[in-house]
Amino acid sequence: MLQPAENDPQTRLFPGLGALLSNFVIAVAILPLGLFVFSLLGRYFFYAELACNFRCQIMFLLMPFAVFALGARRWWMSSMFLVALCWSMIGIVWVYLPGFQPPAGPQKLKVMSYNVLAPNSNHAEVVNRIREFDPDFVSILEYTVNWHTALDCLNERYPYQVRIPRWHGFGIAMFSKYPISDTKVVPLTKSATDNPFIMTNVTFGKQTIRLAALHTLSPTDRRRMSLRNQQFTEVADELSKADIPTVVMGDFNCVPWSNFLVEFAENTGYRDSRRGFGYQATWPADNWVVRIPIDQAYVSPEIHVHSRIVGKHSASDHLPILFEVSTAKW
């Protein structure tokens, strides 16, 4: 049988192409790997903090390259990818695992936090979403004067209310079926912004829970990001002034694995209500590929979270978060 000559051009060409293709794929793979490493430096660089928001998307970009590196027996490269994947999963996958829960109380409180988008003119659809879930307590973010009349239809169902409108979109309103008390409105970074932070106590049955709502500044540049981080510090200080089971919720404009939100959780001792319920991204509502979880609900150690879901899209650029809580302490 004839054997191909060792110097046959075809036997030299295709192995060369294979090696060239392999090197090209590895070179391309450096981009998501480098982006992941850069996203870890959010504490020091503005653009790194922005990249940090998309850690989940970066994780999925890394997966096929990790498989390719293993298949190509590029052990050093595959090791780097696997380390990056495992690291990224710490902030993404762990929320699917059940965590510690304190004892539940005798009655659940259904809560909704909803950034309705200030210029949103589709008021009816937002109201339909609220009625569909029928929460006991609703926190409305980006509450402007335009929403006053639109939400008056909720007055009979929710007789206890706090409404703090702002023309610029950082207003907040609260609607409750149960009596509220000791309402406090705190201006955040008041020398530079006009962001109200609202806290109120809700009594249902034999339980009393403090519900707090905030909408931090959107980090569109370095200064605004610095102010947002300062707002986290001020909110943590306010929450520490009273020893009562608390839920703090709203549009944090920050993902839970960000250094700054991790620090907020450490300072307050509160935990992410997503624990055991999954990723639950909320923004942008109309694009699931790049959607990230920036609408949060953090709970104090006494709060039992019975359920947590993300609501349907309804003209706003945010999806609402819906959860049920109770406490056995009060």
Residue pairs with C-beta under 8 A, 6 or more apart in sequence:
4 10
4 11
5 11
22 72
22 74
25 65
25 68
25 72
26 65
26 68
26 69
26 72
26 74
26 77
28 65
29 62
29 65
29 68
29 69
29 77
29 81
32 58
32 61
32 62
32 65
33 62
33 65
33 80
33 81
33 84
35 51
35 58
36 55
36 58
36 59
36 62
36 84
36 87
36 88
37 84
38 45
38 47
38 48
38 51
39 48
39 51
39 52
39 54
39 55
39 58
40 48
40 52
40 87
41 48
42 48
42 49
42 51
42 52
42 258
42 259
42 260
43 49
43 259
43 260
46 219
46 221
46 222
46 225
49 219
49 225
49 258
49 259
49 260
50 219
51 58
52 255
52 257
52 258
52 259
53 255
53 258
53 292
53 294
54 290
54 292
55 88
55 91
55 92
55 255
55 257
56 88
56 92
56 279
56 281
56 292
57 289
57 290
58 88
59 85
59 88
59 89
59 92
62 81
62 84
62 85
62 88
63 85
65 81
66 78
66 81
66 82
66 85
69 77
69 78
69 81
70 78
90 257
91 255
91 256
91 257
92 257
92 279
94 275
95 256
95 272
95 274
95 275
95 276
95 277
95 278
95 279
95 280
96 276
96 277
96 278
96 279
97 275
97 276
98 275
98 276
99 271
99 275
99 276
100 271
101 276
101 304
101 305
102 301
102 302
102 303
102 304
102 327
102 328
102 329
103 304
103 328
104 304
104 306
104 326
104 328
105 205
105 207
105 304
105 326
105 327
105 328
106 205
106 206
106 207
106 326
106 328
107 204
107 205
107 206
107 207
107 326
108 306
108 324
108 325
108 326
109 136
109 137
109 178
109 202
109 204
109 207
109 209
109 324
109 325
109 326
110 133
110 134
110 135
110 136
110 137
110 322
110 323
110 324
111 135
111 136
111 137
111 138
111 139
111 211
111 247
111 249
111 297
111 322
111 323
111 324
111 325
112 130
112 133
112 135
112 137
112 138
112 139
112 311
112 320
112 321
112 322
113 138
113 139
113 141
113 213
113 249
113 250
113 295
113 297
113 320
113 321
114 126
114 129
114 130
114 138
114 139
114 140
114 141
114 311
114 316
114 318
114 320
114 321
115 141
115 142
115 215
115 250
115 251
115 283
115 295
115 316
115 317
115 318
115 320
116 126
116 140
116 141
116 142
116 143
116 147
116 316
116 318
117 142
117 315
117 316
117 317
117 318
118 142
118 143
118 144
118 146
118 147
118 168
118 169
119 146
120 126
120 315
120 316
121 315
122 314
122 315
123 147
123 150
123 151
125 314
125 315
126 150
126 314
126 315
126 316
127 150
127 151
127 153
127 154
128 314
129 311
129 312
129 314
129 320
130 138
130 154
132 312
133 311
133 320
133 322
135 322
136 176
136 177
136 178
136 202
136 204
137 174
137 175
137 176
137 177
137 178
137 202
137 211
138 154
138 158
138 174
138 175
138 176
139 172
139 173
139 174
139 211
139 213
139 249
139 250
140 147
140 151
140 172
140 173
140 174
140 175
141 171
141 172
141 213
141 215
141 250
141 251
141 318
142 169
142 170
142 171
142 215
142 251
143 163
143 164
143 165
143 166
143 171
143 172
143 173
144 165
144 166
144 167
144 169
144 171
145 165
145 167
147 165
147 173
148 163
148 165
151 173
151 175
154 175
155 161
157 175
157 177
158 175
158 176
158 177
159 177
160 175
160 176
160 177
160 178
160 179
160 180
161 173
161 174
161 175
161 176
162 172
162 173
162 174
162 180
162 183
162 185
162 198
162 200
163 173
163 174
164 171
164 172
164 173
164 185
164 196
164 198
165 171
165 173
166 194
166 196
168 194
170 193
170 194
170 195
170 196
170 215
170 217
171 196
172 196
172 198
172 213
172 214
172 215
172 250
174 180
174 198
174 200
174 211
174 213
176 200
176 202
178 202
178 203
178 204
179 202
179 203
180 200
180 201
180 202
180 203
181 200
181 201
181 203
182 199
182 200
182 201
183 198
183 199
183 200
183 201
184 198
184 199
184 200
185 196
185 197
185 198
186 196
186 197
186 198
186 199
186 234
186 238
187 194
187 195
187 196
187 197
188 195
188 196
188 197
188 214
188 216
188 231
188 234
188 235
189 195
189 217
189 227
189 230
189 231
189 234
192 227
193 217
193 227
193 231
195 214
195 215
195 216
195 217
195 231
197 212
197 213
197 214
197 231
197 234
197 235
197 238
198 212
198 213
198 214
199 210
199 211
199 212
199 238
199 239
200 210
200 211
200 212
201 208
201 209
201 210
201 211
201 244
202 208
202 209
202 210
202 211
206 330
207 245
207 326
207 327
207 330
208 244
208 245
208 330
209 244
209 245
209 246
209 247
209 303
209 325
209 327
209 330
210 242
210 244
210 245
210 246
210 247
211 246
211 247
211 249
212 235
212 239
212 246
212 247
212 248
212 249
213 248
213 249
213 250
214 231
214 235
214 248
214 249
214 250
214 251
214 252
215 250
215 251
215 253
216 228
216 231
216 232
216 250
216 251
216 252
216 253
216 254
217 224
217 227
217 228
217 231
217 253
218 224
218 228
218 253
219 225
219 228
219 253
219 254
228 253
228 254
228 260
229 260
232 252
232 254
232 260
232 261
232 263
232 264
233 264
233 267
235 248
235 264
236 264
236 267
236 268
239 246
239 248
239 268
239 270
240 268
244 330
245 300
245 302
245 303
245 327
245 329
245 330
246 270
246 299
246 300
246 303
247 273
247 297
247 298
247 299
247 300
247 303
247 325
248 268
248 270
248 297
248 298
249 295
249 296
249 297
249 298
249 321
250 295
250 296
251 294
251 295
251 318
252 261
252 294
252 295
252 296
253 294
254 260
254 261
254 294
254 296
255 261
255 292
255 293
255 294
256 262
256 265
256 272
256 274
256 293
256 296
261 296
264 298
265 271
265 272
265 298
268 298
268 300
269 300
269 301
270 298
270 299
270 300
270 301
271 298
271 299
271 301
272 296
272 298
273 296
273 297
273 298
273 299
273 305
273 308
273 323
273 325
274 280
274 293
274 308
275 305
276 305
277 305
277 307
277 308
277 309
279 293
280 293
280 308
280 309
280 310
280 321
281 288
281 291
281 292
281 293
281 310
281 319
282 291
282 292
282 293
282 294
282 295
282 310
282 318
282 319
282 320
282 321
283 291
283 292
283 294
283 295
283 317
283 318
283 319
284 290
284 291
284 317
285 291
285 313
285 316
285 317
285 318
285 319
286 313
286 317
295 318
295 319
295 320
295 321
296 321
297 308
297 321
297 323
299 305
299 325
302 327
302 328
302 329
302 330
303 325
303 326
303 327
304 325
304 326
304 327
304 328
305 323
305 324
305 325
306 323
306 324
306 325
306 326
307 323
307 324
308 321
308 322
308 323
308 324
309 321
309 322
309 323
310 319
310 320
310 321
310 322
311 319
311 320
311 321
311 322
312 319
313 319
314 320
